[in-house]
Amino acid sequence: MKFRILLLISLILLSSCQGFFKKTNSRDIPTSGPERAKKNLEEGRGVSIKSATKGLRGGGSFEFNTSNPLWRASIETLDFLPLANVDYSGGIITTDWYSDKNSDEEIKISIRFLSNEINATSLKIIVHERICDKNNRCSTKLLKSKIEEDLQRSILNRAAILDKNKKN
């Protein structure tokens, strides 16, 4: 009896897969990977990262990528610093600790993207300062300085130029 039930369920499952598998001619299928990917995209098949993660994020959905002028301007402005974390989807750039020459003072910069718009409220720039003594005891503090304002102004100016060039 168990065998008959198992056989019946198997037949039902196999018959329902008939629409899933299509007969194809092997001459119509490209052999190289890039050609197959191109054909799948043209036919609307396949999975992209964007479609696979759609609906998984809560809140607003920001697309921080290289076509975003604010993002590109930030990367270009910080290109002289070693980057520790660059997260497109999270909208954050964090530098590693940086100091001029052999100074005991180091800074670390974090930029958080709050929106895609090119304005002062779209960025939150945080600068930390770390001072170490000769015994390698370090203290870290949040630094409110002209660096934040200068960085923000520089990034916004560069983003405006990139946006203008993109539109032209």
PyMOL commands that place a pseudoatom at each C-alpha (Angstrom):
pseudoatom trace, name=CA, resn=MET, resi=1, chain=A, elem=C, hetatm=0, pos=[0.000, 0.000, 0.000]
pseudoatom trace, name=CA, resn=LYS, resi=2, chain=A, elem=C, hetatm=0, pos=[2.831, 2.426, 0.896]
pseudoatom trace, name=CA, resn=PHE, resi=3, chain=A, elem=C, hetatm=0, pos=[4.534, 1.616, -2.381]
pseudoatom trace, name=CA, resn=ARG, resi=4, chain=A, elem=C, hetatm=0, pos=[1.366, 2.429, -4.372]
pseudoatom trace, name=CA, resn=ILE, resi=5, chain=A, elem=C, hetatm=0, pos=[0.917, 5.771, -2.572]
pseudoatom trace, name=CA, resn=LEU, resi=6, chain=A, elem=C, hetatm=0, pos=[4.580, 6.653, -3.168]
pseudoatom trace, name=CA, resn=LEU, resi=7, chain=A, elem=C, hetatm=0, pos=[4.260, 5.650, -6.840]
pseudoatom trace, name=CA, resn=LEU, resi=8, chain=A, elem=C, hetatm=0, pos=[1.086, 7.745, -7.224]
pseudoatom trace, name=CA, resn=ILE, resi=9, chain=A, elem=C, hetatm=0, pos=[2.696, 10.827, -5.634]
pseudoatom trace, name=CA, resn=SER, resi=10, chain=A, elem=C, hetatm=0, pos=[5.786, 10.397, -7.839]
pseudoatom trace, name=CA, resn=LEU, resi=11, chain=A, elem=C, hetatm=0, pos=[3.643, 10.182, -10.986]
pseudoatom trace, name=CA, resn=ILE, resi=12, chain=A, elem=C, hetatm=0, pos=[1.712, 13.322, -10.019]
pseudoatom trace, name=CA, resn=LEU, resi=13, chain=A, elem=C, hetatm=0, pos=[4.925, 15.245, -9.354]
pseudoatom trace, name=CA, resn=LEU, resi=14, chain=A, elem=C, hetatm=0, pos=[6.552, 14.085, -12.568]
pseudoatom trace, name=CA, resn=SER, resi=15, chain=A, elem=C, hetatm=0, pos=[3.511, 14.925, -14.669]
pseudoatom trace, name=CA, resn=SER, resi=16, chain=A, elem=C, hetatm=0, pos=[3.358, 18.420, -13.177]
pseudoatom trace, name=CA, resn=CYS, resi=17, chain=A, elem=C, hetatm=0, pos=[6.974, 19.049, -14.268]
pseudoatom trace, name=CA, resn=GLN, resi=18, chain=A, elem=C, hetatm=0, pos=[6.032, 18.603, -17.916]
pseudoatom trace, name=CA, resn=GLY, resi=19, chain=A, elem=C, hetatm=0, pos=[5.468, 22.376, -18.357]
pseudoatom trace, name=CA, resn=PHE, resi=20, chain=A, elem=C, hetatm=0, pos=[8.701, 23.191, -16.581]
pseudoatom trace, name=CA, resn=PHE, resi=21, chain=A, elem=C, hetatm=0, pos=[11.015, 21.329, -18.946]
pseudoatom trace, name=CA, resn=LYS, resi=22, chain=A, elem=C, hetatm=0, pos=[10.940, 22.492, -22.536]
pseudoatom trace, name=CA, resn=LYS, resi=23, chain=A, elem=C, hetatm=0, pos=[12.293, 20.642, -25.517]
pseudoatom trace, name=CA, resn=THR, resi=24, chain=A, elem=C, hetatm=0, pos=[15.091, 22.636, -27.141]
pseudoatom trace, name=CA, resn=ASN, resi=25, chain=A, elem=C, hetatm=0, pos=[17.402, 22.243, -30.054]
pseudoatom trace, name=CA, resn=SER, resi=26, chain=A, elem=C, hetatm=0, pos=[21.041, 22.217, -28.939]
pseudoatom trace, name=CA, resn=ARG, resi=27, chain=A, elem=C, hetatm=0, pos=[22.016, 24.257, -32.016]
pseudoatom trace, name=CA, resn=ASP, resi=28, chain=A, elem=C, hetatm=0, pos=[19.946, 27.180, -30.713]
pseudoatom trace, name=CA, resn=ILE, resi=29, chain=A, elem=C, hetatm=0, pos=[21.779, 27.327, -27.364]
pseudoatom trace, name=CA, resn=PRO, resi=30, chain=A, elem=C, hetatm=0, pos=[25.047, 29.297, -27.319]
pseudoatom trace, name=CA, resn=THR, resi=31, chain=A, elem=C, hetatm=0, pos=[28.048, 27.351, -26.022]
pseudoatom trace, name=CA, resn=SER, resi=32, chain=A, elem=C, hetatm=0, pos=[30.018, 30.123, -24.330]
pseudoatom trace, name=CA, resn=GLY, resi=33, chain=A, elem=C, hetatm=0, pos=[28.952, 31.498, -20.957]
pseudoatom trace, name=CA, resn=PRO, resi=34, chain=A, elem=C, hetatm=0, pos=[28.797, 35.193, -21.934]
pseudoatom trace, name=CA, resn=GLU, resi=35, chain=A, elem=C, hetatm=0, pos=[26.686, 34.395, -25.014]
pseudoatom trace, name=CA, resn=ARG, resi=36, chain=A, elem=C, hetatm=0, pos=[24.279, 32.299, -22.911]
pseudoatom trace, name=CA, resn=ALA, resi=37, chain=A, elem=C, hetatm=0, pos=[24.032, 35.078, -20.315]
pseudoatom trace, name=CA, resn=LYS, resi=38, chain=A, elem=C, hetatm=0, pos=[23.294, 37.620, -23.049]
pseudoatom trace, name=CA, resn=LYS, resi=39, chain=A, elem=C, hetatm=0, pos=[20.602, 35.376, -24.565]
pseudoatom trace, name=CA, resn=ASN, resi=40, chain=A, elem=C, hetatm=0, pos=[19.025, 34.786, -21.134]
pseudoatom trace, name=CA, resn=LEU, resi=41, chain=A, elem=C, hetatm=0, pos=[18.930, 38.531, -20.465]
pseudoatom trace, name=CA, resn=GLU, resi=42, chain=A, elem=C, hetatm=0, pos=[17.319, 39.176, -23.850]
pseudoatom trace, name=CA, resn=GLU, resi=43, chain=A, elem=C, hetatm=0, pos=[14.660, 36.571, -23.079]
pseudoatom trace, name=CA, resn=GLY, resi=44, chain=A, elem=C, hetatm=0, pos=[14.093, 37.931, -19.568]
pseudoatom trace, name=CA, resn=ARG, resi=45, chain=A, elem=C, hetatm=0, pos=[15.341, 34.813, -17.808]
pseudoatom trace, name=CA, resn=GLY, resi=46, chain=A, elem=C, hetatm=0, pos=[17.860, 34.436, -15.046]
pseudoatom trace, name=CA, resn=VAL, resi=47, chain=A, elem=C, hetatm=0, pos=[18.383, 35.985, -11.664]
pseudoatom trace, name=CA, resn=SER, resi=48, chain=A, elem=C, hetatm=0, pos=[20.180, 39.203, -10.947]
pseudoatom trace, name=CA, resn=ILE, resi=49, chain=A, elem=C, hetatm=0, pos=[21.402, 40.299, -7.528]
pseudoatom trace, name=CA, resn=LYS, resi=50, chain=A, elem=C, hetatm=0, pos=[18.910, 43.136, -7.579]
pseudoatom trace, name=CA, resn=SER, resi=51, chain=A, elem=C, hetatm=0, pos=[15.928, 40.869, -8.287]
pseudoatom trace, name=CA, resn=ALA, resi=52, chain=A, elem=C, hetatm=0, pos=[17.099, 38.230, -5.815]
pseudoatom trace, name=CA, resn=THR, resi=53, chain=A, elem=C, hetatm=0, pos=[17.340, 40.717, -2.964]
pseudoatom trace, name=CA, resn=LYS, resi=54, chain=A, elem=C, hetatm=0, pos=[14.197, 42.644, -3.854]
pseudoatom trace, name=CA, resn=GLY, resi=55, chain=A, elem=C, hetatm=0, pos=[11.912, 42.842, -0.859]
pseudoatom trace, name=CA, resn=LEU, resi=56, chain=A, elem=C, hetatm=0, pos=[14.561, 41.702, 1.613]
pseudoatom trace, name=CA, resn=ARG, resi=57, chain=A, elem=C, hetatm=0, pos=[15.509, 45.190, 2.757]
pseudoatom trace, name=CA, resn=GLY, resi=58, chain=A, elem=C, hetatm=0, pos=[13.348, 47.203, 5.054]
pseudoatom trace, name=CA, resn=GLY, resi=59, chain=A, elem=C, hetatm=0, pos=[12.706, 50.917, 4.903]
pseudoatom trace, name=CA, resn=GLY, resi=60, chain=A, elem=C, hetatm=0, pos=[13.801, 52.946, 1.922]
pseudoatom trace, name=CA, resn=SER, resi=61, chain=A, elem=C, hetatm=0, pos=[15.753, 51.387, -0.860]
pseudoatom trace, name=CA, resn=PHE, resi=62, chain=A, elem=C, hetatm=0, pos=[18.772, 53.417, -1.891]
pseudoatom trace, name=CA, resn=GLU, resi=63, chain=A, elem=C, hetatm=0, pos=[20.910, 52.372, -4.795]
pseudoatom trace, name=CA, resn=PHE, resi=64, chain=A, elem=C, hetatm=0, pos=[24.472, 53.427, -4.042]
pseudoatom trace, name=CA, resn=ASN, resi=65, chain=A, elem=C, hetatm=0, pos=[26.605, 52.472, -6.981]
pseudoatom trace, name=CA, resn=THR, resi=66, chain=A, elem=C, hetatm=0, pos=[29.119, 53.928, -9.349]
pseudoatom trace, name=CA, resn=SER, resi=67, chain=A, elem=C, hetatm=0, pos=[26.498, 55.776, -11.377]
pseudoatom trace, name=CA, resn=ASN, resi=68, chain=A, elem=C, hetatm=0, pos=[25.472, 57.754, -8.289]
pseudoatom trace, name=CA, resn=PRO, resi=69, chain=A, elem=C, hetatm=0, pos=[27.309, 61.114, -8.490]
pseudoatom trace, name=CA, resn=LEU, resi=70, chain=A, elem=C, hetatm=0, pos=[27.363, 61.550, -4.709]
pseudoatom trace, name=CA, resn=TRP, resi=71, chain=A, elem=C, hetatm=0, pos=[28.953, 58.136, -4.235]
pseudoatom trace, name=CA, resn=ARG, resi=72, chain=A, elem=C, hetatm=0, pos=[31.527, 58.662, -6.982]
pseudoatom trace, name=CA, resn=ALA, resi=73, chain=A, elem=C, hetatm=0, pos=[32.435, 62.120, -5.681]
pseudoatom trace, name=CA, resn=SER, resi=74, chain=A, elem=C, hetatm=0, pos=[33.003, 60.706, -2.195]
pseudoatom trace, name=CA, resn=ILE, resi=75, chain=A, elem=C, hetatm=0, pos=[35.275, 57.939, -3.460]
pseudoatom trace, name=CA, resn=GLU, resi=76, chain=A, elem=C, hetatm=0, pos=[37.233, 60.414, -5.596]
pseudoatom trace, name=CA, resn=THR, resi=77, chain=A, elem=C, hetatm=0, pos=[37.580, 62.863, -2.712]
pseudoatom trace, name=CA, resn=LEU, resi=78, chain=A, elem=C, hetatm=0, pos=[38.886, 60.185, -0.332]
pseudoatom trace, name=CA, resn=ASP, resi=79, chain=A, elem=C, hetatm=0, pos=[41.201, 58.539, -2.857]
pseudoatom trace, name=CA, resn=PHE, resi=80, chain=A, elem=C, hetatm=0, pos=[44.318, 59.632, -0.946]
pseudoatom trace, name=CA, resn=LEU, resi=81, chain=A, elem=C, hetatm=0, pos=[43.214, 57.706, 2.173]
pseudoatom trace, name=CA, resn=PRO, resi=82, chain=A, elem=C, hetatm=0, pos=[43.294, 53.930, 2.711]
pseudoatom trace, name=CA, resn=LEU, resi=83, chain=A, elem=C, hetatm=0, pos=[39.702, 52.673, 2.707]
pseudoatom trace, name=CA, resn=ALA, resi=84, chain=A, elem=C, hetatm=0, pos=[38.704, 50.124, 5.349]
pseudoatom trace, name=CA, resn=ASN, resi=85, chain=A, elem=C, hetatm=0, pos=[35.035, 49.592, 4.439]
pseudoatom trace, name=CA, resn=VAL, resi=86, chain=A, elem=C, hetatm=0, pos=[33.115, 50.518, 1.309]
pseudoatom trace, name=CA, resn=ASP, resi=87, chain=A, elem=C, hetatm=0, pos=[29.525, 49.260, 1.360]
pseudoatom trace, name=CA, resn=TYR, resi=88, chain=A, elem=C, hetatm=0, pos=[27.366, 50.280, -1.603]
pseudoatom trace, name=CA, resn=SER, resi=89, chain=A, elem=C, hetatm=0, pos=[24.155, 48.758, -0.342]
pseudoatom trace, name=CA, resn=GLY, resi=90, chain=A, elem=C, hetatm=0, pos=[24.605, 50.045, 3.196]
pseudoatom trace, name=CA, resn=GLY, resi=91, chain=A, elem=C, hetatm=0, pos=[25.637, 53.486, 1.992]
pseudoatom trace, name=CA, resn=ILE, resi=92, chain=A, elem=C, hetatm=0, pos=[28.791, 53.885, 4.043]
pseudoatom trace, name=CA, resn=ILE, resi=93, chain=A, elem=C, hetatm=0, pos=[32.466, 54.571, 3.406]
pseudoatom trace, name=CA, resn=THR, resi=94, chain=A, elem=C, hetatm=0, pos=[34.974, 54.204, 6.230]
pseudoatom trace, name=CA, resn=THR, resi=95, chain=A, elem=C, hetatm=0, pos=[38.666, 54.959, 5.959]
pseudoatom trace, name=CA, resn=ASP, resi=96, chain=A, elem=C, hetatm=0, pos=[41.415, 53.264, 7.864]
pseudoatom trace, name=CA, resn=TRP, resi=97, chain=A, elem=C, hetatm=0, pos=[43.414, 55.194, 10.453]
pseudoatom trace, name=CA, resn=TYR, resi=98, chain=A, elem=C, hetatm=0, pos=[45.608, 57.750, 8.713]
pseudoatom trace, name=CA, resn=SER, resi=99, chain=A, elem=C, hetatm=0, pos=[48.379, 60.052, 9.856]
pseudoatom trace, name=CA, resn=ASP, resi=100, chain=A, elem=C, hetatm=0, pos=[50.903, 62.330, 8.202]
pseudoatom trace, name=CA, resn=LYS, resi=101, chain=A, elem=C, hetatm=0, pos=[54.360, 60.767, 8.356]
pseudoatom trace, name=CA, resn=ASN, resi=102, chain=A, elem=C, hetatm=0, pos=[55.265, 59.536, 11.863]
pseudoatom trace, name=CA, resn=SER, resi=103, chain=A, elem=C, hetatm=0, pos=[52.778, 61.576, 13.829]
pseudoatom trace, name=CA, resn=ASP, resi=104, chain=A, elem=C, hetatm=0, pos=[51.163, 60.268, 17.011]
pseudoatom trace, name=CA, resn=GLU, resi=105, chain=A, elem=C, hetatm=0, pos=[47.817, 61.642, 15.852]
pseudoatom trace, name=CA, resn=GLU, resi=106, chain=A, elem=C, hetatm=0, pos=[45.661, 59.680, 13.421]
pseudoatom trace, name=CA, resn=ILE, resi=107, chain=A, elem=C, hetatm=0, pos=[42.239, 60.343, 11.911]
pseudoatom trace, name=CA, resn=LYS, resi=108, chain=A, elem=C, hetatm=0, pos=[39.516, 58.051, 10.661]
pseudoatom trace, name=CA, resn=ILE, resi=109, chain=A, elem=C, hetatm=0, pos=[36.664, 59.298, 8.467]
pseudoatom trace, name=CA, resn=SER, resi=110, chain=A, elem=C, hetatm=0, pos=[33.222, 57.753, 8.025]
pseudoatom trace, name=CA, resn=ILE, resi=111, chain=A, elem=C, hetatm=0, pos=[30.736, 58.961, 5.448]
pseudoatom trace, name=CA, resn=ARG, resi=112, chain=A, elem=C, hetatm=0, pos=[27.121, 57.818, 5.683]
pseudoatom trace, name=CA, resn=PHE, resi=113, chain=A, elem=C, hetatm=0, pos=[24.763, 58.399, 2.791]
pseudoatom trace, name=CA, resn=LEU, resi=114, chain=A, elem=C, hetatm=0, pos=[21.280, 59.367, 3.899]
pseudoatom trace, name=CA, resn=SER, resi=115, chain=A, elem=C, hetatm=0, pos=[19.827, 59.889, 0.406]
pseudoatom trace, name=CA, resn=ASN, resi=116, chain=A, elem=C, hetatm=0, pos=[20.799, 60.060, -3.266]
pseudoatom trace, name=CA, resn=GLU, resi=117, chain=A, elem=C, hetatm=0, pos=[20.132, 63.781, -3.566]
pseudoatom trace, name=CA, resn=ILE, resi=118, chain=A, elem=C, hetatm=0, pos=[23.033, 66.172, -3.937]
pseudoatom trace, name=CA, resn=ASN, resi=119, chain=A, elem=C, hetatm=0, pos=[22.575, 68.411, -0.892]
pseudoatom trace, name=CA, resn=ALA, resi=120, chain=A, elem=C, hetatm=0, pos=[24.099, 68.932, 2.539]
pseudoatom trace, name=CA, resn=THR, resi=121, chain=A, elem=C, hetatm=0, pos=[21.543, 66.743, 4.324]
pseudoatom trace, name=CA, resn=SER, resi=122, chain=A, elem=C, hetatm=0, pos=[22.425, 63.709, 2.176]
pseudoatom trace, name=CA, resn=LEU, resi=123, chain=A, elem=C, hetatm=0, pos=[25.754, 63.110, 3.898]
pseudoatom trace, name=CA, resn=LYS, resi=124, chain=A, elem=C, hetatm=0, pos=[26.787, 62.552, 7.473]
pseudoatom trace, name=CA, resn=ILE, resi=125, chain=A, elem=C, hetatm=0, pos=[30.536, 62.852, 7.902]
pseudoatom trace, name=CA, resn=ILE, resi=126, chain=A, elem=C, hetatm=0, pos=[32.144, 61.676, 11.125]
pseudoatom trace, name=CA, resn=VAL, resi=127, chain=A, elem=C, hetatm=0, pos=[35.828, 62.218, 11.919]
pseudoatom trace, name=CA, resn=HIS, resi=128, chain=A, elem=C, hetatm=0, pos=[37.554, 60.399, 14.781]
pseudoatom trace, name=CA, resn=GLU, resi=129, chain=A, elem=C, hetatm=0, pos=[40.969, 61.256, 16.134]
pseudoatom trace, name=CA, resn=ARG, resi=130, chain=A, elem=C, hetatm=0, pos=[43.275, 58.787, 17.850]
pseudoatom trace, name=CA, resn=ILE, resi=131, chain=A, elem=C, hetatm=0, pos=[46.283, 59.973, 19.829]
pseudoatom trace, name=CA, resn=CYS, resi=132, chain=A, elem=C, hetatm=0, pos=[48.848, 57.451, 21.006]
pseudoatom trace, name=CA, resn=ASP, resi=133, chain=A, elem=C, hetatm=0, pos=[51.642, 58.091, 23.484]
pseudoatom trace, name=CA, resn=LYS, resi=134, chain=A, elem=C, hetatm=0, pos=[55.112, 56.507, 23.514]
pseudoatom trace, name=CA, resn=ASN, resi=135, chain=A, elem=C, hetatm=0, pos=[53.811, 53.485, 25.471]
pseudoatom trace, name=CA, resn=ASN, resi=136, chain=A, elem=C, hetatm=0, pos=[51.221, 52.736, 22.740]
pseudoatom trace, name=CA, resn=ARG, resi=137, chain=A, elem=C, hetatm=0, pos=[48.338, 53.807, 24.947]
pseudoatom trace, name=CA, resn=CYS, resi=138, chain=A, elem=C, hetatm=0, pos=[45.777, 55.387, 22.685]
pseudoatom trace, name=CA, resn=SER, resi=139, chain=A, elem=C, hetatm=0, pos=[42.735, 57.530, 23.229]
pseudoatom trace, name=CA, resn=THR, resi=140, chain=A, elem=C, hetatm=0, pos=[40.056, 58.057, 20.622]
pseudoatom trace, name=CA, resn=LYS, resi=141, chain=A, elem=C, hetatm=0, pos=[37.613, 60.936, 20.442]
pseudoatom trace, name=CA, resn=LEU, resi=142, chain=A, elem=C, hetatm=0, pos=[35.064, 62.352, 18.062]
pseudoatom trace, name=CA, resn=LEU, resi=143, chain=A, elem=C, hetatm=0, pos=[36.612, 65.298, 16.293]
pseudoatom trace, name=CA, resn=LYS, resi=144, chain=A, elem=C, hetatm=0, pos=[34.434, 68.265, 15.382]
pseudoatom trace, name=CA, resn=SER, resi=145, chain=A, elem=C, hetatm=0, pos=[36.593, 70.242, 13.047]
pseudoatom trace, name=CA, resn=LYS, resi=146, chain=A, elem=C, hetatm=0, pos=[36.865, 72.072, 9.785]
pseudoatom trace, name=CA, resn=ILE, resi=147, chain=A, elem=C, hetatm=0, pos=[37.723, 68.738, 8.114]
pseudoatom trace, name=CA, resn=GLU, resi=148, chain=A, elem=C, hetatm=0, pos=[34.042, 67.685, 8.111]
pseudoatom trace, name=CA, resn=GLU, resi=149, chain=A, elem=C, hetatm=0, pos=[32.906, 70.928, 6.500]
pseudoatom trace, name=CA, resn=ASP, resi=150, chain=A, elem=C, hetatm=0, pos=[35.711, 70.897, 3.935]
pseudoatom trace, name=CA, resn=LEU, resi=151, chain=A, elem=C, hetatm=0, pos=[35.024, 67.274, 3.005]
pseudoatom trace, name=CA, resn=GLN, resi=152, chain=A, elem=C, hetatm=0, pos=[31.305, 67.879, 2.676]
pseudoatom trace, name=CA, resn=ARG, resi=153, chain=A, elem=C, hetatm=0, pos=[31.816, 70.969, 0.526]
pseudoatom trace, name=CA, resn=SER, resi=154, chain=A, elem=C, hetatm=0, pos=[34.343, 69.176, -1.668]
pseudoatom trace, name=CA, resn=ILE, resi=155, chain=A, elem=C, hetatm=0, pos=[32.130, 66.105, -2.133]
pseudoatom trace, name=CA, resn=LEU, resi=156, chain=A, elem=C, hetatm=0, pos=[29.019, 68.145, -2.931]
pseudoatom trace, name=CA, resn=ASN, resi=157, chain=A, elem=C, hetatm=0, pos=[30.886, 70.324, -5.435]
pseudoatom trace, name=CA, resn=ARG, resi=158, chain=A, elem=C, hetatm=0, pos=[32.384, 67.281, -7.169]
pseudoatom trace, name=CA, resn=ALA, resi=159, chain=A, elem=C, hetatm=0, pos=[29.001, 65.497, -7.174]
pseudoatom trace, name=CA, resn=ALA, resi=160, chain=A, elem=C, hetatm=0, pos=[27.337, 68.519, -8.784]
pseudoatom trace, name=CA, resn=ILE, resi=161, chain=A, elem=C, hetatm=0, pos=[29.987, 68.527, -11.524]
pseudoatom trace, name=CA, resn=LEU, resi=162, chain=A, elem=C, hetatm=0, pos=[29.601, 64.768, -12.110]
pseudoatom trace, name=CA, resn=ASP, resi=163, chain=A, elem=C, hetatm=0, pos=[25.810, 65.094, -12.206]
pseudoatom trace, name=CA, resn=LYS, resi=164, chain=A, elem=C, hetatm=0, pos=[25.999, 67.961, -14.699]
pseudoatom trace, name=CA, resn=ASN, resi=165, chain=A, elem=C, hetatm=0, pos=[28.394, 65.979, -16.921]
pseudoatom trace, name=CA, resn=LYS, resi=166, chain=A, elem=C, hetatm=0, pos=[26.123, 62.910, -16.747]
pseudoatom trace, name=CA, resn=LYS, resi=167, chain=A, elem=C, hetatm=0, pos=[23.137, 64.932, -17.938]
pseudoatom trace, name=CA, resn=ASN, resi=168, chain=A, elem=C, hetatm=0, pos=[25.097, 66.379, -20.849]
for i in range(1, 168): cmd.bond("trace and resi %d" % i, "trace and resi %d" % (i + 1))
show_as sticks, trace
zoom trace
